[in-house]
Amino acid sequence: MLLEETIMQLHLNHQALLPEKKKLIEDLRSQKDVLIHKNVLVVDDDVRNLFALTTAFERFRINTITAESGKEAMSILSENNQIDIVLMDIMMPEMDGYETMQKIRREHKNSALPIIAVTAKAMKGNREKCLEAGASDYITKPLKIDQLLSLMRVWLYR
């Protein structure tokens, strides 16, 4: 996972790696991918983001469940204990991502459920605020799908 993330961040071509490292990356991206058939709850009030992520995840055989609000996310989590990971938009009306994450941690008492905060505001201290609210990790918009998938792999491989 770390190797893949490093390659992505440095914009390296994995084809130029040593054969054993190249195989490791290809295995991650192949049928052995930990993301296949995982259930991802995507919480975002913008249906365009929901559609884009659902479409991208289909290519990787990831099951996407969507919620357009924090309230809807809480309802889905109450009814479905098969959610493997949550992608949580921060800026939402009514109940924002911070409040929703706090509520998930408090009400579901689920500290093992990975929650990745997704925010368009990359301001100083924002990452810490997300982590304090209950996020496992943090990523900024606009999302780079390869980077997001790599981050999801890190949290689901545990």
DRENDREN-444774 format. One line per 5 residues: number of its first residue (from 0); for each residue x, y, z of C-alpha. Coordinates in steps of 0.02 Angstrom, whole numbers, plus 50000, padded with zeros to 5 digits. Example, Ala and Ser with C-alpha at 12.3 -4.5 7.8 and 13.67 -1.06 7.14 Angstrom:
2
0 = 50615 49775 50390; 50684 49947 50357 .
This chain:
158
0 = 50000 50000 50000; 50136 50122 50047; 50231 50079 49888; 50077 50115 49782; 50044 50279 49873 .
5 = 50226 50333 49851; 50222 50293 49665; 50062 50394 49646; 50126 50544 49744; 50290 50549 49648 .
10 = 50202 50519 49480; 50315 50371 49443; 50279 50240 49311; 50260 50073 49402; 50317 49985 49242 .
15 = 50494 50049 49275; 50506 49963 49445; 50599 49804 49487; 50498 49650 49436; 50448 49602 49614 .
20 = 50390 49780 49654; 50299 49792 49488; 50208 49628 49526; 50159 49693 49699; 50077 49847 49622 .
25 = 49991 49746 49485; 49925 49621 49614; 49851 49765 49713; 49763 49828 49558; 49708 49657 49497 .
30 = 49581 49527 49552; 49664 49516 49723; 49616 49695 49758; 49550 49717 49935; 49419 49839 49869 .
35 = 49323 49712 49763; 49144 49690 49827; 49170 49808 49975; 49021 49914 50028; 49061 50099 50028 .
40 = 48940 50226 50099; 48965 50391 50008; 48887 50539 50098; 48875 50699 49995; 48736 50826 49966 .
45 = 48790 50852 49784; 48715 50716 49673; 48849 50750 49541; 48983 50692 49664; 48879 50539 49710 .
50 = 48858 50494 49527; 49042 50520 49486; 49102 50411 49629; 48971 50276 49598; 49023 50269 49414 .
55 = 49209 50262 49457; 49184 50128 49590; 49084 50016 49472; 49242 49991 49367; 49328 49920 49521 .
60 = 49178 49813 49573; 49151 49916 49730; 48971 49922 49794; 48916 50101 49824; 48777 50153 49941 .
65 = 48737 50338 49936; 48667 50462 50060; 48627 50644 50022; 48633 50700 50204; 48705 50658 50373 .
70 = 48533 50608 50432; 48513 50485 50288; 48687 50415 50322; 48640 50382 50504; 48483 50292 50447 .
75 = 48580 50183 50324; 48710 50139 50456; 48571 50090 50578; 48491 49973 50451; 48648 49904 50368 .
80 = 48792 49829 50466; 48882 49777 50306; 48961 49948 50272; 49150 49928 50256; 49201 50111 50240 .
85 = 49122 50284 50236; 49170 50432 50127; 49102 50586 50217; 49081 50756 50135; 49110 50892 50264 .
90 = 49009 51039 50197; 48827 50984 50201; 48670 51077 50256; 48577 51033 50417; 48699 50905 50490 .
95 = 48875 50932 50422; 49009 50799 50406; 49089 50842 50573; 48927 50819 50667; 48884 50661 50570 .
100 = 49053 50581 50607; 49038 50624 50792; 48864 50549 50794; 48924 50390 50707; 49063 50367 50834 .
105 = 48949 50407 50980; 48789 50315 50932; 48857 50166 50839; 49006 50152 50954; 49101 50093 50802 .
110 = 49280 50149 50814; 49336 50018 50688; 49230 50083 50543; 49348 50183 50430; 49280 50356 50390 .
115 = 49372 50461 50262; 49328 50645 50271; 49312 50725 50099; 49323 50914 50095; 49342 51054 49970 .
120 = 49411 51168 50104; 49595 51132 50124; 49624 51261 50259; 49751 51250 50398; 49688 51146 50543 .
125 = 49550 51066 50441; 49631 50894 50442; 49649 50898 50631; 49469 50955 50651; 49410 50807 50543 .
130 = 49514 50683 50643; 49450 50754 50808; 49271 50735 50745; 49300 50549 50714; 49374 50535 50540 .
135 = 49503 50399 50513; 49584 50498 50373; 49561 50649 50262; 49567 50690 50076; 49532 50851 49982 .
140 = 49428 50889 49829; 49445 50883 49684; 49470 50697 49712; 49600 50601 49617; 49520 50430 49602 .
145 = 49686 50334 49608; 49736 50425 49767; 49564 50394 49845; 49569 50209 49801; 49743 50193 49874 .
150 = 49686 50277 50035; 49535 50162 50044; 49649 50011 50020; 49756 50067 50166; 49604 50071 50281 .
155 = 49523 49911 50217; 49682 49806 50214; 49698 49812 50405 .
